[in-house]
Each structure stands twice: as C-alpha cells, then as structure tokens.
Amino acid sequence: MTASTVPDSETWREASELAVTEPGGELDPAYAYAARLAAIDQQAAEDSLAPSTRAAYRRAWESFEGWAGENALVALPASASTVRAFVAHLRDREVPASLPTINQHLSAIWARHAELGLPSARQDGQLRLRLQGYARQDQERLVRQMSALMVRDVQRIVDTMDHDLALERRGVGDVRALRKAELVCLRDRAVILVGLATAMRRSELARIEVEDLHEDVEGMVLTPRWTKRDQAGTERHPRAVPRGASRVTCPVTALTTWLEVAGITSGPVFRPVTRWGTVGAKAFTPQVIRTIVAQRAQAAGLPGTWGAHSLRAGFATQSAKNGVARHVIMADGDWRSAAVDRYLRRGALWDGAAAKSLGL
C-alpha cells in the first residue's frame, strides 16, 4: 500500500468507522487498513489501565461530575479553579480526604479529559502549590499522631506475642483455635518485622507475593511488582531484607517461617486467617496492617499512637539514631521529599543532648 492510499493522519479513525465495501464486495484497502489501526489503538487504550483502576476512576469521575453539576460548574473541560474547588471540597469533610485519595480523583479527571482529547488543568501551577500544602498538612498531622516503632519496641512486642501464645497453648483445648492463634502470631510477627526492615508503605506491604522474594546469602531480596511510586511495575527496584542479629527478631526468619507453616508457595504473602485456623487465598487489605501494629503495640503496653505508618517512621528514626546518612535513608525508604527530615531530627534528638551532662 502506498502512502497515498493511507487516510490522512487526522482522519484515520473517522475513516475506520466508514470501512465501506467496494462494488466487488471487498473492503476498500485504505479503509480496512485504517480500521485495523483503530482496533490496535483502541485495545491499547483499554489496556492502559487495570480493570480495578478503571473502575476506581469511573467512581471518582462520577463523584466529580456530580459535584460540578450540583454547583453549576462545568466538568468538561474543567477549569483549574473548578478542580481546585473540588479538591477543597474533598478536604472539607469531617475526616478530610488524604492526599492519595485526592490524587486518585485528580487522575480520574485527567484521564477523562485525555480520553476525550480535551485540555486539562493538570499542569496548573496553583493546583500544584495547593497539593504541596495539603501534603504538608497531612505529613505534620501524621508525624504528630503516629509514634515511631523502634527496635526496642519491636523486641517488646515480640516477647509479648510469644508469652501470649504460650498461654494459649496451655489453656486452649480447641485444636482449631490454637492453630489460628499460632498462624496469626507468625503472620503478625512477619508483617511487623518485614515492614520495619523495608520501610514499605502499607499498600505495598500488603501486595507482596511469593514470586517477589528471592533468598540471598545475606538475607532476602524483595522486588515488589507494585509501589506507590511505580504503579505500572516498570522500575522494579529491589529491597534488601537483611538477616537480624537475633533469630527472634530476624525478619527473614519470620517471613520464611510464616510461609512454611501457612503452606504458602505462591501468590500473596500476607493473608487473612479464618476462625477455623485456615489461611485465605487472597491478600488481606492494607488496613489490616494498621490494625496489626496498633493491637500488638497496645497488647505490649507501649505508650503512644500506633498504626501502619509507625513501621515506616520507625525505620527512618532508628536509622537516623544509628547514624545512617540521610541520602541512604531516603533511598532505602523511597522518600523523595523533605518530610523524612522530621524523623531524622527525632532520631538524633538524644545524641549529645546537653541535659545529659547535668547529672540529674
């Protein structure tokens, strides 16, 4: 086919929709070619997003479109001021929307505009400034609320877990209940130790699969297929999970023991345990990690406010206290902002404190 027979680049999609037949009953070659290109293009558009992401975007777009209609604002194309007002609306709740929730709504808005070939406010400088402000508000609130889980805290949690499990073994006559208690104990230990050793976000930790793990001489190499920074899984940055100084708090030992006892050989690593002492087939939700950390810290009698972020905060704070360089902490913990400095300052708080010399 020569270049002259190919429809104009601006009209090839429209031409594909008019794939008429010639008098002999065959498709016109030029239009058939355009139809094939259109089919390839459409398939690529459909494959650009995972089904779950597409469904989430649809719900987010419907939320924005409904809000715009209720306030007599234009949703398509949406002006920068309209989008900023919608983000402010998301924050104007009893529980303000978090930055990840806001970003998901914005991604849905940008995707809808891109799908229809409409200009968007994605590059609006004022919107970026607002997002930075919301991020700082969230980070300050998070640092203020969540306590950092230090190594001494983890040791106390593990000791408490072992003690409680020993009591369960002595007092529980139900085999299934004991099996459940043992599995939950092993799983929660692995979640806490691996989470602290890798500084992974709860959404990333919940998505780990057995295929992402590879044993190494010095420990375990974890190469997550999905991270907050790389949702398409194209970068695949490995994370080192070193063996611990003590077998009791070794993250590698905790992880391999959980997998072995739970009988997990493929698929999600962290899963729910049923009341009958069986392990589920699917991964548990990221919210479960928050519950695990909070309940285990409370059971150990640790003062403070605990959640999934306590693992990430503990990684940075303990590393800073141990003298690890800032750039190493940021790289290993996947921080790309100055937010990590709050943990570094907290980790170095007692280093060289003048009050220590007072002799009180």
N, C-alpha and C positions, 0 to 999 in steps of 0.2 A: 504494500500500500504506500503510495507516495504521500508527501507532506500535504499536497494539495487536496487529497481526499479526506484528510482528518478534519473534523469540525473545529471551528475557531475555539481557542482555549477558554474564552469567556462563555461559550455557549454549548460546550460539550455535554454538560449534564442535562441541559434542556433538550438537546438533540437526542440524548439517550432515551428520553421519555417518549420520543416520537419515532421509535425504531420501526418505521413503516416497511412494508414489503414492496419489492419491485414487481412489475407486471408479471414476471415469471413465477412469483410466489416466494422468492427468496428475500431475505433481509438485505437491505442496502448495506454494502460492506462498511461504508463510513459510519452509518448509524449503529451497526452491530458492534463495531469497534468502540464507539462511544458508550454503548450500553455495557460492554464488558468493563471498561474503565470505571463507569459509575458504580457497578456492582463491587469492584475491588475497593473503591473509595468508601462506599457505604459500610462494607464489612470492617474496614479499618476504623471507621468512626465508632461502630458498635463495640469493637474490641478495645477501644481506648480506655474504657472504664470497666472495672469488675462489676458484676451484677449487683452485689451488695452496695457498692459505691454509687452506682446509678440510681438505685432505689433511695439511698440516703439523700442524694442530690435532688431527686424528684420531690421528696418530702420537704426539704429545705426551700426549694424554689416555690412550692405551693404556699409555704409559710410567708415568704417574702411577697409573693404576688397578692395573697390575701390581705396582708398588712397594707400594701400600697393601695389596693382598691378601697379599703376602709378609710384611708386618709386622703383620698382623691389625688393620689400621686401616680405618676407614670412608671410602670415596671419595665417596659420595653420601648426604647432603651432607657435604662435607669441612669439618671444624672448622679454625679459624685455626691451632691448634697443629699439626694434621696437615700443613697446607700449609707452615708454616714448617719443619717437619721435612723435608718433601720438598725444599724449596729447599736446606736444609743438605746433604741427600743429593746434590743436583746439584753442590754445591761440594766435596763430599768425594770428589774424584776425583784421579787423577794429574795431569790437567790440569783445574782447576776450570772449571765452566760459566761462560761470560761472562754479563754482565747481559742482553744481548739474548736469549740462549738461555733464561735464567731467565724473562724476561718473556714469551717465546713460550709456554712451558709454563704460566705463570700465565694467560695469555689463553685458552689451551685449556681450562683448568679453569673459568674464569669463564664461558666460552661454553657449556660443557656444562651448568653449573648453570642458566644463563639459559634455555637451550633446554628444560629440563625444569621450569622455573618454581620452582627451588629456591633458597633463600637461600645466599649465598656469603660468604666472608671477605674479599671484595675491599677493603672499607673498613677492614680491621683495622689499627689504628694501629701495633701491634707489628710487623706484617709490613712496613709502610712504612719503619719505622726500620731493620729488617734490610736491606731493599733499598738504603737510603741507605748503610749500612755496606759492603755488597758493592760498590756503585758507587764509593765512595771507595777501597776496596782495589784495584779494577781500574784506576782512574784513576792512583793513585800508582804502581802497577806499570807502567802504560803509559808514563807520563811518565818513569819511571826507565829504562825499556828502550829506548824509541824516540827516536832522535835527530831533531831538527827540521831539515828541509831548507830551508836559507836560499838566498837568491838567488845568492850566490857559489857555493854547492854545485851549484845547477842549471846555472849557466854552465859549471862544470867538467864536469858530466855531458854536457851538450850538445856541448861541444868534443870530449870523448872519443868520443861517438857518431858525430860527423862524421868524426873521424880513423879510427875502426874501419871505417866504411862506405867511406871512400876506399881503405883497404887491401883490402877485399872486392872493390871494383870492379877493382882492379889484379890481384888474384890469383885470382879465381873465374872459371872458364871456363863453368860451367853457368849458362845464362840463367835457369832457374827458381830456382836457389839465390840468384842475385843479386837477382832480383825479390822473393824472400821477405825477404832482408836489408834491402832498401830499404823495403818495406812495414812490417816490424817496427820499423825505425828511426823512420819517420814516425809510426807509431801510438804508440810508447812516448814519443816527444817530446811529442805532443799530450796523452797521458794525464798526464804529469808536469806540464806547463805549465798545463793547464786545471785539474788537481787542486789545484795550488798557488794559482792565481789565484782559485778559487772556494771553497776550503776544504771541498769536498764530501766526505762520507763515501764510503768505497769502494763501499758498496752503492748509493749514489745516483749516483756517477760511472759505474758500470757500466750503469746503466739509462737513461742519456741517449739520446734518439732525435733524429733529424734534425728532426722536427716540433717539437721543443722549442727549436730555435735560430732566432734572428731577428737579422739584421745591423742595426747601428745606426751612426750617424756616428762615435761614439766607440769602437766595438768590436762586441761580440756580446752579445745579451741571451739568457740561458739560463733558461727557465721549466720546471723539472723537473715532471713529472706525478706523481712519487712521491718522497717524502723520508721519513726516519725519523720525523719529527715529524708528517707528513701522509701517511699511507699510503693514505688514500682519495683523495688528489689533489683535495681540495676547496678548498684555500687557494691553491695555485699562486703562490708567491712568486717573482718573477723575480730572477735574479742577474746582476750586471754582470760581463762579461769584457772588461776594457779592453785596448786595443792596447798592446803593450810598447814600451819606449823603443828596444829593439834588435829588428830583424827576426828575428835568430837565436833570441831567447828570447821572441818575441811569441806569446802563447797563441792569439790569433785566427788569425794566420798559420799556426801549427802545425796548428790544427784544420781550417781550410779546405783546407790542402794535403793533409792525410791523407784527407779526404773525397773530394777531387777525384781523387787518384792511385788510391785504393782503389775509385773508382766507386760510392760510397755516396750515394744520393739520397733514401733514406727508410729508416725503421726504425732499429735500433740503431746508434749511432755507433761504439762500440768493439767490435771483433770479433776472433776468432782468425784467424791466418794459417796456412794449411796448408803442408806441406813442398813442395808444388808451386807455391807462390807465388800461391795464390788466397785470396780473403777469404771467410770463412764468412758465412752468412746470419743467424746468431743472435748475440746479445751474449755476450761471454765472462763468466765468473763473477767476482764481486768479489775472489776470492782471487788472480786473475791480476794485479790491480793491486799487491798486496803483492809478488808475485814480480818484477814490472817494476821497482818502485822499488828493491828490495833488490839485484837483479842489476845495474842501471845504476849504483847508488851504489858497489857493490863494484868494478865494472869501472873506475870513475873513481878508485879508490883512496881513497875517503872513509872516514875512521875513524868508527866508531860503529855503532849498531844501527839498521837501516833497515827500513821497512815502509810500508804504505799510510797509516798514521797520521802518518808523517813529513811528508806534504804538509799535512795539517791543522795539525799542530804548527808547521810552518814558516810557515804563513800568519799564525798568531797571534804567533809570536815575532818574525818580521821586521816585522810591522805595529807591534808594541809598540816595537821598536827604532827604527822610523822616526817614532815619536811619535804614532801614531794613537790616538784616545781609546778607552777601554775599552768604552764602550757601542756604539761603531761596530764594533769588532772582534767583539763578541758578536752584534750584529745581522747582520753580513755573514757570519759563520761559523756562524750558527744555534746559538750556545751559550746555554743557559738556566740554567747553574749556575756556581758559583764556580770550577769546575775550570779555566776559562780563565785564572784569576789566576796559575797556575803558569807558564804560557807568558809572561804579561806580565812577571812578575818576572825570568824568564830573559832576556827580550828587553832589559830595562833594566839587566842585570847590570853592563855595562861603562860605562854612562852616568855620568860623574862619579866613576868609581872612584878612590879616594884613592891607590891604589898607582901610578896613572899619574904622579903628581906626584913620586914618589920619585927619578926619574931613573936607574933601574936599567938 
